[in-house]
Amino acid sequence: MATDRRAERRTEKRASGKSLIASNRKARHDYSIIDVLEAGISLTGTEVKSLRAGRASLVDAFATVTDDEVWLRNLHIAEYAEGTWTNHAPRRARKLLLHRAEIDRLLAKLREGGLALVPLSLYFLDGKVKVELALARGKKEYDKRQSMAKRDADREMAVAAGRRAKGYRD
């Protein structure tokens, strides 16, 4: 019985081809997202093995453009437990794999000023590691409070509508 559920989950993962490794939930709170794109990432073997174990953190990660190449910095991928002297450095800079046209478009938008490249999530897509990268503008403190108040108001309206639909009266 339990093995049937595991087999179903495995086939669901294979059907969608996407399994989440890590996400940066705070990024959507701290930044207003302007544009989102998907990028490949250049990794070593021990990094991929560590990612398969789910040992990554996007908390302080950011991307920069240096010499017409996009680099992901401060992404923490823990050292592989069974690794030997070939193990990787946990916070090394990793090259993102993008087409030249995508890099040029990003550079043009970044030159406008006030924008940052923030990773939103890290996931496997058909066996390859991908990064969901956002072009974002930092929120001010009052913007954060305003978006939290809007989210709370929307939630209260949804609850009230659900109660009304069920026939409850307040």
Protein Blocks (a to p, Z undefined) as FASTA:
>chain_A
ZZmmmmmmmmmmmmnopacfbdcfklmmmpccfbdcdddddddfklmmmmmnopacfklg
ccddeehiacdehiacdddfkbcfkbccfkbccdddddfklmmmmmmmmmngoiacddfb
dcdeehiacddddddddddfklmmmmmmmmmmmmmmmmmmmmmmnopaZZ
